[in-house]
Amino acid sequence: MALDSKQKPLNISIIVSDLSSSGAGRWGGAIRPFLLTQALEKLGHHVKLFGLAYENDAPPVKIENYSIVSLPCPYYVGLPKFLPIARQLLSQIDGDLLYAVKLKPTSFGLALLKKIASHRPLIVDIDDWEMSWYGGDKWKYQMSLKQLYRDVFKPKGFLKHPDHPLYLKWMESLLTYADLVTRHTNFIGKRFGGVYIPNGKDISLFDPQKYNPEETRTKYGLSEYKVLMFPGAPRANKGLESVLTALDILNQPDLKLVIVGGSPYDDYDQQLLKQWGRWIIKLPKTPVELMPEIVSAAHVIVVPQMDTPASLAQFPLKLTDGMAMAKPILATKVGDIPEILDDTGYLVEPNSPEQLATQIQWIFTHFDEAQFLGLQARQRCIQFYSLETMATSLSQVIQSLV
């Protein structure tokens, strides 16, 4: 269905897979659904987010300045209990345009049902390859009557979870029923197609002119150190073990890796601390509006992604955190990172502690040059990876459905 060109501004419903404070809400307004919301609102549209909130872990999220409708849902809900919850949520989705984030039953699946019932156009945004976390194309459901019974009827049967990988594969096969696809990496584009909409950064919030790095380092107890910062969630594909091994090689007590917030998924950050605690300083989880101050304390932002399908599918938001704050960036040649940075940062091969060690040493020996590159990185972020640029691209996407 085409949108009415006279219908300006539009009411847009963004459907998110998990709007609990341990799901999409854990990052405040810093991740894809909220960035889409901010960019669309810059165009004058009215945006409301809809989704389930898995109540086993945390309550539905509430974030200031966002209109959010979320319904509590057990993690292992099962179809009989899921259907009435889904029906209740669908009845409240009221947008002229449906915009589902992620190829999940609880986002794309629900949005597709709403499209069928309401004949409203549907855009799907793919910001991750969900199956990459389960082995990708190699994953298969091990079918047996015994396994099927356990997965369906046991209290924590895996098939009771709406986003089980079996259902994720089904969602991939239904993608052609969307009116349009958007995505934020070339890897996703090669796999699923779609219009390239890279993540935008709020460059007025992430403004290095607002902060004095020396004062910020003193505030957070970092004034004695050369600070390598990873301001994201530690996971195995993020490559932090390579950085920590590089610090072993350098063996300089004033070099520290600062991690902000730790891992919300598992105890991976605790594993890192157990082996490399002498190099790590862990700062507490920080609201998105305070992240620019934290990032300002860094000498260098490190984004040492591993070459895995999960990494290739993702747009590393912390890369543009550092770029916006005019920080020297040390990253790996993985996925879109070389394209995003262009010549405004330092790149090494993935899983190469020796190269990282050499480059860390070089950066601090030539720190004036590194800071100059950081200033160029901010200009590149403003030009290509700002919320304003994201809004311009989304305007063209919306117009294509008018």
C-alpha positions in Angstrom: 0.0 0.0 0.0 1.3 3.5 -0.9 1.2 6.3 1.6 -0.9 9.3 1.0 1.5 12.1 -0.1 -0.8 14.7 1.7 -0.4 12.8 5.0 2.3 15.0 6.6 3.6 14.5 9.2 3.2 10.8 9.5 2.5 8.7 12.5 5.2 6.0 12.5 5.1 2.9 14.7 8.5 1.3 15.4 8.1 -2.3 16.5 11.0 -3.5 18.7 11.6 -7.1 19.8 12.3 -6.6 23.5 11.5 -3.3 25.2 12.5 -4.4 28.7 15.2 -2.6 30.6 17.4 -5.6 30.0 16.6 -5.7 26.3 16.7 -2.7 23.9 16.1 -0.4 26.9 19.4 -1.3 28.6 21.2 1.2 26.3 18.8 4.1 26.9 18.5 6.0 23.7 21.8 4.9 22.2 20.9 2.0 19.9 19.2 1.5 16.6 15.4 1.8 17.4 16.0 5.0 19.3 18.4 6.5 16.7 15.7 5.8 14.0 13.2 7.5 16.3 15.4 10.6 16.7 16.1 10.9 13.0 12.5 10.5 12.0 11.4 13.1 14.5 13.9 15.5 13.0 11.8 15.2 9.9 8.7 16.2 11.8 7.1 12.7 12.0 5.4 11.5 15.2 7.1 8.3 16.3 6.0 5.7 18.9 7.8 2.6 19.9 5.9 -0.7 20.5 7.2 -4.0 21.8 7.1 -6.8 24.3 9.1 -6.7 27.5 10.4 -10.0 28.7 9.5 -9.7 32.4 11.7 -12.6 33.7 14.7 -10.2 33.8 13.5 -6.7 34.0 10.4 -4.4 33.8 9.3 -2.6 30.7 11.5 0.3 29.9 10.6 4.0 30.3 12.9 6.5 28.7 12.3 10.3 28.9 11.4 11.9 25.6 10.3 8.7 23.9 6.7 7.5 23.5 6.8 3.8 24.3 4.1 1.2 24.5 5.3 -2.2 25.9 3.5 -5.2 27.3 5.1 -7.6 29.8 5.7 -11.1 28.4 7.2 -14.2 30.0 10.5 -15.2 28.4 9.3 -18.8 28.0 5.7 -17.8 27.1 4.5 -20.6 24.8 2.0 -20.0 22.0 -1.3 -20.2 24.0 -0.2 -17.4 26.3 1.7 -15.5 23.6 -1.3 -15.0 21.3 -3.5 -12.8 23.6 -0.4 -10.7 24.5 0.4 -10.2 20.8 -3.2 -9.5 20.0 -3.3 -6.8 22.7 -0.1 -5.2 21.4 -1.2 -5.3 17.8 -4.5 -3.5 18.7 -2.4 -0.5 20.0 -0.1 -0.2 17.0 -1.6 2.8 15.2 1.0 4.2 12.8 0.4 5.2 9.2 3.8 3.4 8.6 5.1 0.3 10.3 8.9 0.1 10.9 10.1 -3.2 12.4 13.6 -3.4 13.8 15.3 -6.8 13.5 14.2 -10.0 11.7 12.5 -11.4 14.8 9.0 -12.8 15.3 8.5 -10.2 18.1 9.3 -7.3 15.8 9.0 -8.2 12.1 6.6 -11.1 12.7 4.1 -8.9 14.7 4.6 -6.0 12.2 3.8 -8.4 9.3 0.5 -9.4 11.0 -0.4 -5.8 11.4 0.4 -5.1 7.8 -1.8 -7.9 6.6 -4.7 -6.7 8.9 -4.3 -2.9 8.2 -2.8 -2.8 4.7 -0.2 -0.3 6.0 3.2 -0.2 4.4 6.0 -2.0 6.3 9.7 -1.2 6.4 12.1 -3.7 8.1 15.4 -2.5 9.5 18.1 -5.2 9.8 20.8 -4.2 12.3 22.2 -7.6 13.0 22.3 -11.1 11.5 20.4 -12.8 14.3 21.4 -16.3 13.2 25.1 -15.4 13.5 24.8 -16.0 17.3 23.7 -19.6 16.7 26.1 -20.7 14.0 24.6 -19.0 11.0 23.5 -21.1 8.0 24.9 -24.2 9.7 22.3 -24.2 12.5 19.6 -26.8 12.2 16.9 -27.8 14.7 17.7 -31.3 16.0 14.3 -32.8 15.5 13.2 -35.8 17.6 10.0 -36.5 19.4 11.7 -36.4 22.7 13.4 -33.1 22.0 10.3 -31.6 20.5 8.3 -32.6 23.6 10.9 -31.0 25.9 11.1 -27.8 23.9 7.3 -27.4 23.7 5.9 -28.7 27.0 8.6 -28.2 29.6 8.3 -24.9 31.7 11.5 -23.6 30.1 11.2 -25.4 26.8 13.2 -23.5 24.2 10.4 -23.4 21.6 8.4 -21.4 24.1 10.6 -18.4 23.5 9.3 -16.4 20.6 12.8 -15.6 19.3 14.1 -19.1 19.1 16.5 -19.6 16.1 13.9 -21.9 14.4 11.6 -18.9 14.3 14.4 -16.6 13.3 15.0 -18.7 10.2 11.3 -18.5 9.3 11.4 -14.7 9.5 14.3 -14.6 7.0 12.1 -16.5 4.5 9.3 -13.9 4.9 11.4 -10.8 4.2 10.0 -10.4 0.7 6.7 -9.5 2.2 8.1 -6.2 3.5 7.7 -3.1 1.4 11.2 -1.9 1.9 14.4 -3.0 3.8 16.9 -0.7 5.5 20.2 -1.8 6.9 23.4 -0.3 8.3 26.3 -2.5 7.1 27.5 -3.9 3.7 27.4 -7.4 5.2 23.7 -7.1 5.8 23.3 -5.6 2.3 25.0 -8.6 0.6 22.8 -11.0 2.5 19.4 -9.3 2.6 19.7 -6.2 0.3 18.1 -3.0 1.5 18.8 0.8 1.6 22.0 1.8 3.5 21.2 3.9 6.5 24.2 4.1 8.8 23.7 4.9 12.4 23.7 8.6 13.2 25.4 10.2 16.2 24.0 13.2 18.1 27.0 15.5 17.4 25.7 18.3 19.6 25.6 15.9 22.5 29.0 14.3 21.6 30.9 17.6 21.4 34.5 17.6 22.6 34.5 21.4 23.1 32.2 20.9 26.2 34.9 18.9 28.1 38.4 19.2 29.5 40.0 15.7 29.2 42.4 16.3 32.0 39.6 17.4 34.4 37.5 14.4 33.3 40.3 12.0 33.9 40.8 13.4 37.4 37.1 13.1 38.1 37.1 9.4 37.2 40.4 8.5 38.8 42.3 8.1 35.5 44.7 11.0 35.7 47.8 8.8 36.3 47.2 6.6 33.2 47.3 6.6 29.4 43.7 5.6 28.8 42.7 3.1 26.1 38.9 3.0 26.3 36.3 0.6 25.1 33.0 2.2 25.9 30.8 -0.7 24.9 29.7 -4.1 26.2 32.5 -6.7 26.3 31.8 -9.8 24.2 34.1 -12.4 22.7 33.7 -11.0 19.2 34.8 -7.5 20.3 38.5 -8.4 20.4 39.4 -7.1 23.9 41.6 -10.1 24.6 43.8 -8.9 21.7 44.2 -5.5 23.3 44.9 -7.0 26.7 47.5 -9.3 25.3 49.1 -6.3 23.6 49.3 -4.6 27.0 51.0 -7.8 28.3 53.5 -7.4 25.5 54.1 -3.7 26.2 54.1 -4.2 30.0 53.8 -0.5 30.8 52.0 0.1 34.1 50.6 3.4 33.1 48.7 1.9 30.2 45.1 0.9 31.1 42.1 -0.4 29.3 38.9 1.3 30.6 35.7 -0.7 30.1 32.4 1.1 30.7 29.5 -0.8 32.1 30.6 -4.3 31.6 28.7 -7.1 29.8 24.9 -7.3 30.3 24.8 -10.7 28.6 27.1 -12.9 30.7 30.1 -12.8 32.9 32.6 -12.2 30.1 34.0 -9.0 31.6 34.6 -10.9 34.9 36.6 -13.5 32.9 38.7 -10.7 31.5 39.2 -9.2 34.9 40.3 -12.5 36.3 43.1 -13.0 33.7 44.0 -9.3 33.0 42.8 -7.4 36.0 46.1 -5.5 36.3 45.4 -3.7 33.0 41.6 -3.1 33.4 39.7 -0.3 35.0 36.0 -0.9 34.9 33.6 2.1 35.2 30.0 1.6 36.1 27.1 1.6 33.5 26.5 5.2 32.4 23.4 6.9 31.0 23.7 7.8 27.3 23.7 11.6 28.1 26.8 11.1 30.3 28.7 9.0 27.8 30.4 12.0 26.0 32.0 13.0 29.3 33.3 9.5 29.9 34.6 9.3 26.3 36.3 12.6 26.7 38.6 11.0 29.4 40.1 8.6 26.8 43.4 9.2 25.1 42.5 6.5 22.5 39.3 4.7 21.7 39.9 1.0 20.8 37.5 -0.9 18.6 39.3 -4.2 18.0 36.5 -6.3 16.4 37.2 -9.9 15.5 36.5 -11.2 12.0 33.3 -13.1 12.8 29.8 -13.0 11.1 28.4 -11.3 14.2 31.0 -8.5 14.0 30.6 -8.2 10.2 26.9 -7.7 10.6 27.2 -4.9 13.2 27.8 -1.2 13.0 30.2 -0.5 15.9 28.4 2.4 17.6 31.4 3.0 19.9 33.5 3.8 16.8 31.4 6.9 16.1 31.4 7.7 19.8 35.1 8.2 19.5 34.9 9.9 16.1 32.4 12.4 17.3 34.5 13.2 20.4 37.6 13.8 18.1 39.5 10.9 19.7 42.3 8.9 18.1 40.8 5.6 17.0 42.6 2.3 17.0 40.5 -0.4 15.3 40.7 -3.5 13.2 40.2 -4.1 9.5 36.8 -5.8 9.9 33.6 -5.2 8.1 32.7 -1.6 7.5 35.2 -0.2 9.9 37.9 0.8 7.3 35.1 2.5 5.2 33.7 4.3 8.3 37.1 5.6 9.4 38.6 6.1 6.0 42.0 7.7 6.7 41.0 9.3 10.1 42.2 6.5 12.4 44.6 3.6 12.8 43.8 0.1 11.5 45.4 -3.3 12.2 44.6 -6.8 11.3 42.1 -8.6 13.6 43.4 -10.9 16.3 46.9 -9.4 16.1 48.1 -8.4 19.6 51.6 -7.7 18.2 50.3 -5.2 15.7 48.1 -3.6 18.4 51.1 -3.3 20.7 53.2 -1.6 18.0 50.4 0.8 17.0 49.6 1.7 20.7 53.3 2.5 21.2 53.4 4.6 17.9 50.3 6.6 18.8 51.6 7.7 22.2 55.0 8.5 20.6 53.2 10.7 18.0 50.3 11.8 20.0 50.0 15.3 18.3 49.5 13.6 15.0 47.0 11.2 16.6 45.0 14.1 18.0 44.9 15.7 14.5 43.5 12.5 13.0 40.9 12.6 15.8 39.8 16.1 14.7 39.5 14.8 11.1 37.5 11.8 12.4 34.9 14.2 14.0 34.5 16.1 10.7 33.9 12.8 8.9 31.4 11.8 11.6 29.5 15.1 11.1 29.5 14.6 7.3 28.5 11.0 7.1 27.4 9.6 10.5 25.4 12.3 12.2 21.7 12.1 13.1 21.1 14.9 10.5 22.7 12.7 7.7 20.6 9.7 9.0 17.5 11.8 8.8 18.2 12.9 5.2 18.6 9.3 4.1 15.4 8.3 5.9 13.5 11.1 4.2 14.4 9.6 0.9 13.2 6.2 2.1 9.9 7.5 3.3 9.4 9.5 0.1 9.9 6.3 -1.9 6.7 4.9 -0.2 4.7 8.0 -0.9 
